[in-house]
Amino acid sequence: MKYFKNIIKPALAVLIIGLVFSSCSDNNEDLQIDDSANDAIELARSAEVDAASSSMTDIVTEVFEFDEANPNGRIQPPALPDCVTITVVAQQAFREVTIDFGTEGCLVRGHVLKGQIIFSYTRDIEAQEILITYDLVDFYFDNKNVLGSRTILREKENENGNLQFTHNLDLTVIWSNGVQASRTGTKIREWVEGFGSGIFSDNVFEVSGDWTTTFVNGNSHTYEVLTPLRREVICTYFVSGTVDVQRTNFGGIFDYGNGDCDNQASFIFNNGTEISITLN
């Protein structure tokens, strides 16, 4: 999934945020513009953290489900490219799975991944809940180093009768220029359509939860899903859903629209100003 990736195009973002936050004061005008530019950059970087986090969750859950369905057979999900190598070490009911993207870079659904994701779990086909623990080893997402070691709780059936994954987030992303940000929180993915069909393209998830991104300068971005984010895997972006976004200096509601598979969304600032957004 691409959470808020490049939320606002850089030039447009600087202009819009500068207009929203400019006011009559004794502050230097150039300083206000610079601050607005920094706000736009942080929004984009927070979106990149979202993209990295959701991509890892996609891959881990997909490989887990395929391994569960084929414990003694092929372990390479057909939807992943051949440059991804998957190995399984099985000891009685315990399984450790290594997803290796290599050191040169492997193009996976539009992103270049390097390094390894290693996850483990105790296999029990009758269990209502299974805890998946994962570690990142020299892992890079589009040249950003991602550090983390957390858990995903798989529930066989939630209150709606659907399979559900609860991801406990605790990640750090380091850009090539040394900038870094940390992400903590919880994301819940409910598998609402396509489970068990054996066809990757018909899968639909709904995502809820809340999380915070904190930069080394102390600025933080908090997110709370107000209406579930609907992800149809055949579409690059969420097709609907709303998120409350609060930043150190501003906030508002991010709206993905009414269900169309497109790159159009909107952001409504706390003061009521609404802007159209084209996702990159």
N, C-alpha and C positions, 0 to 999 in steps of 0.2 A: 504494500500500500504506500501512496505518496501523500503524507500528511502535510498540508500547507506548503508543498514544495514551491519555492520561489513565489511566495504568496502574492507579492505585488512586484511587477517589473521594476527594476532599480530606479530608472529615471522617473517613472510615474510615482513610485513610492515616495521618493524624496519630495516631489512636488506636492502630493496629497497630504502627507504627514506635516510638511512645512506649513501648508495652508491651515490645517486643523489646529495646530498648536501655536501658530503665530498670534501674538496679542500685543496690546499697547503696554510697554514696560520700559524700564531703563536699561534692560539687557541689550547687549550688542547684537544687531541683526545677523551678522555673519555667524556668530556663535550659535544662534537659534537654528540656522540652516545646517550647520555642522552636526548639531544634536539630532536633527531630523534625519540626516543621512545615516547617523549611527543607529537610530531606531530602525530604519529600513533594513540595514545590514543585519541587525540582530534578529529581526523577524525572519529574514531569509535563512539565517543560520539555524534558528530554532526549527524551521521547516525541514532543513536538511537532517537534523537530529531525528525528527519524526520519520523521515523517509528511511533512514538507516534502521531505526528501531522496528518499524513495521515490516521491512523487507526481511529482517532476521526472523521475526515471528512467523511470517509466511513460510519461509523455508523450513524452519524447525518443525512446525506443525505438519507441513506437507510430507516431509521425510518420515516423521513419526507415524503418521497414519498409514503411509505406504509400507513401512516396516511391520506395523501391527497386522496389516492385511496379508503380508507375504513374509512371514517369519523364517521360512526355509527356502524362499525363492529369490527372485531378482530384487535387489535393494535400491535400484536406480529409478526414481520416479520418472516417467516418460516426459513430464513437462519441464524437467531440468536439462540443460545442455550437457554434452559429453565432456566438457572441460571440468565438470564437477565430479569428483571422485568420492564415493561413499563406502565406508567400511564399517562392519559391525563386529564387535567382540561380545560373545554371549557366554555367560557363566550361570548355569541353571536359569533362574528367572530374571537375572540381572542382565541388562543390555547397555552397552556403551557404543554410541554411534558417532563417527567422525565424518563431518562434511568438509571436504578439502577443495578449496578453490584455486590452489596452487600459489606460486609466488610471482608469476608474471601477470596475473590478472585474468579473470574469467568474466565474460559478459553474460549477465543473468538478468533478463527482463529489463534491459535498458541501463543497468548499473554495472560498473566494473568492481568485482569483489576479489579480494586476496585473503590468504590465510585460512584459518579453520574455525568452524563452530563444532564443539564437542558436547553432546548431550547424553545423559544417562537416565535410566528409569528402571523400575522393577516391573516386569511384564506380568500382568494378571488380567486375562480377558474378561473375568467376571467382576473386576473392581469397578465401583461407581466413580472413583476418583483416582487419578494417577498423577504423581508429582514428577515433572520433568525438570532436571537441573542442567543448565548449560554453562559452558565456559567459552570465551573467545580467546583464540591464540593467534597473535600477530595478525589480527583481523583488520582489513581495510575496506571501506565502502567509498567508492569514488575518490580514492586518495586521502580519505579521512581515516585516521586511526581510531577504532572503536574499542573501548575497554569495558569489560563487564563480566559478571558471573551471577546469574539470577535464576529464578524459577518460573515455570509455567504450570499451572494446575489445570489438568484436563478433567472435566466433568462429563461423564457419559450421557447424562440427561439433566438439564436444568428444569426450572419450573414450567417452561414452555414445551418441554419434551425434546429439546434440541441439544446437540453437542455444544460444549462451551469451553473456552480456554481463557484463564485468568492469568495475565502476564504481570508479574511483579517487577517493575522497572527500576533499574539502578545502573545507569550507563554513563560513561564519559566519552565525549567525542573531541578529538584533537585535530585541528586543521593543519595544513602544511606550513602555514605561517606562524604556528605556535598558539593561536587562539584556541581556547577550549571551553566546553560547556558540559554541565552535568544534567542528567535527566532522572527524576525519581517520580514514582506514582504507580498507578494501576490502570491497565487496559483490559477490557473484557470483550472477547470476540465470540459472538454467538453464530453458529453455523446454521443459517435459516433455510437454505435451499441447496440441493445438489449432493448432500452427504450420502455416501454409499453408492452413488451412480457409477463410479469408476471413470467419469468424464470430468476433466479439470475445468473445462470452459463453462460448466453450468453452476459452479459454486458461487454462493452469495453469503456474505457475512454482514452482521451488524455489530458495530463497535461502540462501546460506551466506556466511561471511566473518567479519571482526572489525573493530571500530571503537571509537573513543574520543571522548567528548564532554567538553570542558574548559570550565569557567566562569571568569569573570574573577576570582573569589575564589580560584581555584586548585583547587577541587574537581573531580574527574574521575570519569566513569562509563565503564567498559570493558565491551564486549560481545563475546562469542565464540559463534558458532552451534555448538551441539553436535550436533544433528540438524537437517537442512534444514527451513527454514520453508516450508510449503506454502501457496501463495496461489492460490486459485481466484478469478478476477476477478469472478465473480458474487457473491462473498461479501466483505463489508466487512473482515473480519479474516482473519488466518492461521487455517487450520483445524487445523494440527498443527505440531510442531517445538518444540525447546527451545533456550534461550539462557542461557549463563553470564553473569550480571551482577555486576560488582564495583564498589562505590562506595567512597569514602574511608573510610566508617565501617562498612559492612556489605556483604553480597553474598549471592548465591543463584542458584537456577535458575528461570527463567521458562518455564512450560510452557503451550503453546497447546491442548493436549488431544489427542483421538484421531481427529480428522477431521470432526467435526460443524461445520456452518456456524452458529456462535452467538457470543455475546459473552462466553463464559465461559473463564477461564484460571486458572492457579494459580501461586503463587510459593513456593518452598521455600528458606528462609533457610539459611545455612551451619550454623546450630546445629540444623537439622532441623525447625524450626517451619514448618508449611505453612499458607498462607492461600488462600482462594478469592478470585478477582478478577473483577469485572464490568467489562468494557471499555466506555467511553463512545464 
